[in-house]
Amino acid sequence: MDDVLSVDTLCEFADFISVLCSVLLECVLRAAISNGVAKGYACECGTITESYREGSVIVANASGEFVVGKDIYISNDVSCAEHTITSLQIQDKDVQKHHASAAVEIGIGLSGRGKVGQIIYQLV
């Protein structure tokens, strides 16, 4: 019985494995998005210029189709995450869908948090 680990030690190992899996997921997502852009399966849709605490972001020079409920990918040099669009605003008016063919500024509510400087990608 001397070789049995304590509950605290097992919980520490479980936490480590959880963090390791999260990091691996981000690496795989970043590689998949990068590969998708190169092959035309994904496109860059804009850059986050402002970020708010509740998960809302402002995207400058946004282009593409934005739909409430659709998944988008937010990436920078060190992270990549998938988020769901929870709300959209164009010129302070709530909309459910917006197709931006020219570069516009759009407010997006996300299921998670985005940081200033991160790039938004969508699958084509």
C-alpha positions as CSV (number, residue, x, y, z in Angstrom):
1,M,0.0,0.0,0.0
2,D,3.0,2.3,0.1
3,D,2.9,2.8,-3.7
4,V,-0.7,4.2,-3.8
5,L,-0.9,7.9,-4.4
6,S,-3.0,10.3,-2.3
7,V,-6.1,11.8,-3.7
8,D,-4.5,15.2,-3.8
9,T,-1.6,13.9,-5.9
10,L,-4.0,12.1,-8.3
11,C,-6.0,15.4,-8.7
12,E,-2.7,17.3,-9.5
13,F,-2.0,14.7,-12.3
14,A,-5.5,15.0,-13.6
15,D,-5.2,18.8,-13.7
16,F,-1.9,18.6,-15.5
17,I,-3.4,16.2,-18.1
18,S,-6.4,18.5,-18.6
19,V,-4.1,21.5,-19.2
20,L,-1.9,19.5,-21.5
21,C,-4.9,18.4,-23.6
22,S,-6.1,22.0,-23.8
23,V,-2.7,23.2,-25.1
24,L,-2.6,20.3,-27.6
25,L,-6.1,21.3,-28.8
26,E,-5.0,24.9,-29.4
27,C,-1.9,23.7,-31.3
28,V,-4.0,21.4,-33.5
29,L,-6.6,24.2,-34.1
30,R,-3.9,26.7,-35.0
31,A,-2.3,24.3,-37.5
32,A,-5.7,23.4,-39.0
33,I,-6.7,27.0,-39.5
34,S,-3.3,27.9,-41.0
35,N,-3.5,24.9,-43.3
36,G,-7.2,25.7,-44.1
37,V,-6.3,29.3,-45.1
38,A,-3.5,28.0,-47.4
39,K,-5.9,25.5,-49.1
40,G,-8.9,27.8,-49.2
41,Y,-11.0,26.0,-46.6
42,A,-10.8,29.0,-44.1
43,C,-10.6,32.7,-44.5
44,E,-9.4,35.6,-42.4
45,C,-12.4,37.9,-41.5
46,G,-10.8,40.7,-39.5
47,T,-8.8,41.8,-36.5
48,I,-10.1,42.5,-33.0
49,T,-9.5,46.1,-32.2
50,E,-11.5,46.4,-28.9
51,S,-12.4,43.8,-26.2
52,Y,-14.9,44.0,-23.4
53,R,-15.2,41.9,-20.2
54,E,-18.4,40.1,-21.1
55,G,-16.9,38.6,-24.3
56,S,-17.9,41.3,-26.7
57,V,-15.4,42.4,-29.2
58,I,-15.1,45.0,-32.0
59,V,-13.7,43.7,-35.2
60,A,-12.3,46.3,-37.6
61,N,-12.1,45.7,-41.4
62,A,-14.5,42.7,-41.0
63,S,-15.4,40.9,-44.2
64,G,-17.4,37.7,-44.7
65,E,-20.7,36.4,-43.4
66,F,-21.4,36.7,-39.7
67,V,-24.4,34.8,-38.3
68,V,-25.6,34.5,-34.7
69,G,-24.9,30.9,-33.6
70,K,-22.1,30.3,-36.1
71,D,-18.7,29.2,-34.9
72,I,-15.6,31.3,-35.6
73,Y,-11.9,30.8,-34.7
74,I,-9.8,33.4,-33.0
75,S,-6.1,33.1,-33.2
76,N,-2.8,34.8,-32.6
77,D,0.8,33.6,-32.4
78,V,0.4,31.7,-29.2
79,S,-3.3,30.6,-29.0
80,C,-6.3,29.6,-31.1
81,A,-9.8,29.0,-29.8
82,E,-13.2,28.3,-31.3
83,H,-16.1,30.5,-30.1
84,T,-19.7,30.9,-31.0
85,I,-21.2,34.2,-32.1
86,T,-23.9,35.1,-29.5
87,S,-24.8,38.6,-30.9
88,L,-24.0,41.0,-33.7
89,Q,-24.2,44.8,-33.9
90,I,-23.8,47.0,-36.9
91,Q,-23.8,50.7,-36.2
92,D,-25.4,50.1,-32.7
93,K,-28.3,48.0,-34.1
94,D,-28.7,44.3,-33.3
95,V,-28.8,42.0,-36.3
96,Q,-29.0,38.2,-36.7
97,K,-27.0,38.0,-39.8
98,H,-24.6,40.3,-41.8
99,H,-22.6,39.8,-44.9
100,A,-19.8,42.3,-45.2
101,S,-18.3,42.5,-48.7
102,A,-16.4,45.7,-48.0
103,A,-14.4,46.2,-44.8
104,V,-16.6,47.4,-42.0
105,E,-16.5,47.6,-38.2
106,I,-18.8,45.1,-36.5
107,G,-19.6,44.4,-32.9
108,I,-19.6,40.7,-32.1
109,G,-20.7,39.0,-28.8
110,L,-18.8,35.8,-28.3
111,S,-19.2,32.7,-26.1
112,G,-15.7,33.3,-24.8
113,R,-13.2,36.1,-24.6
114,G,-11.2,37.6,-27.4
115,K,-8.1,39.8,-27.1
116,V,-7.1,42.9,-29.0
117,G,-4.9,42.0,-31.9
118,Q,-6.3,38.5,-32.4
119,I,-7.4,37.5,-35.9
120,I,-10.8,36.1,-36.6
121,Y,-11.2,33.2,-39.1
122,Q,-14.2,31.4,-40.5
123,L,-14.4,28.1,-42.3
124,V,-15.6,28.4,-45.9
